[in-house]
Amino acid sequence: MAEAYDPGNIFAKILRGEIPSHRIYEDDAVVAFMDVMPQGVGHTLVVPKAPSRNILDADPATFGPLFAVVQKVAVAVKKAFNADGVTLMQFNEPASGQTVYHLHVHVIPRFDGVPLKPHSGQMEKPEVLAENAGKIRAALGN
């Protein structure tokens, strides 16, 4: 049997405004914000507001609005950081590397010859996250 969704997960708390985040986009269905432990400059998370652990239990109606914003954010981060490409990552359950059990997509600008940093648990400085969020919001036209 699948695990139940835990409304106490960190992304649910961010969505409710209980934990601060550097938001770059929000609409009725989706929020995008800076990853506090980025694997690269401009690493952004796109999270549906609808509660689900991951892709395995999400309502299929979640995916249209979620991936429309993933595309919008991917275009914006590529522009904001003059990136050579964009990596999208999405993990499901512990064996895949999922550590936060709320469906989310990682959007990471990529640069030729620059590897991703490991997911080290090192938090980025808030002022760096704020500056990067501003660049992405500008690229989104927000």
N, C-alpha and C positions, 0 to 999 in steps of 0.2 A: 504494500500500500504506500502511496506517495505521502511524503511529509506534508503537514498542514502549513499554510502560510503564517508566518509570525509577524503580526503588526508592530512588533517592537524592534524590527531590524532597522539598521542605521538609515537606509534609504527611505523607509516609511517615515522615520522621524524627520528627515530632511524635507520630505514632501509636506509634512504637517507644519513645518517651520519651527520644530523643536530644537533642531541643530542648524546652525548657520551654514550657508553654502554660497559659492560664487556662481549664481545662476546666469546663464547666457540666453536662455530661451524658455518661455512657458506659454502653453495654450491650455485649452480645456482638458486635454488628454495626456499631455506629455510635458516633462520638465527636462532641460539639459543644464548641466552644471559641471564645473571643473573638478577633476579627480584630485583629491588632496595628496595622493601618493602617485604622481604621474610617472609613467614609463617613458615619456617624451614630452617636449614642450607642447603645450596646447592640448594635452590629453583631456578629453571631455567625456562625460557619461550622459547617455540619453535614457531616460527612465519613464515608463508609462505610469500614470497616476493609478490605474487599475491595479489592485493587488494580485500578484501571482509570484510564485517562487522563481519561476524561470519559463523557458519556452515550452516545457513539457506539460505545464498545467494552465497556461495562459488561455484566456478566451481568444479565439481566432480574430475577433473583431478588434483586438488590441493592436494587431500587427500593422494594419494600414496606417493609422495615425502615427504609430511608433516609427516605422521605417520611412515615412514621409519626412519626419523630423530628422532621423538619422542622415538622410540624404542632404537635407538643408544644412545641417551642422557640418557634414563632411565637406561640402562645397565651401562653407565659411571658414573652416579651419585651414583648408588648403590655401585659400586666398589670404587669410590673416597672417599666416606664417611663411608665405611664399614656399610652401612645401612641394616636394617632388611627387608625392603620392599620399594616400590615406589608408591606414589599416583599420579595419573593423574587427572587433572581437566580441564574442558572446559565449559565456560558459554556463553549463547546466549540470548541477550536482557536484559533489566534492571530487569525484574522479576526474572531472574536466578542469578543475581549478577554480570552480565557483566558491567564493568566500562570503558574499553578501547575497542572501536569499530573497531578493526582489529582482524581477526581470530587469536587465539593463544591457546596454550596448556600449562598448568602449569605442570611441572615435579618436584616432591618434594620427596627427600629421606625421609624415615620414620624409626623411631626407636621404638622398643617395649616400651610401657608405656609412650611415649612422645607425647602429643597432639600437633596439629598444633597451631601456634600462630595466633591470630586474624589478619585480614587484617586491621591493625591499622593506616596505613598512616605514620608510623615511617620508615624513610629511614635508611638503613644499612650503616655503614661506608664504604667509597670507598675502603680502604685498605683490609677490610674483604671480600668484593665482589671480589677484584682482587685476593686475596689468594685462595678463593673458586673456582674462574674461572680457576686458574692455576691447581688446583687439578683435576678438571673435564677435562680440556684439556689434562693433563697427562694420565688420564684414557682412553681418546679417542685415545691417541697416536698422538695427534697434537702438 
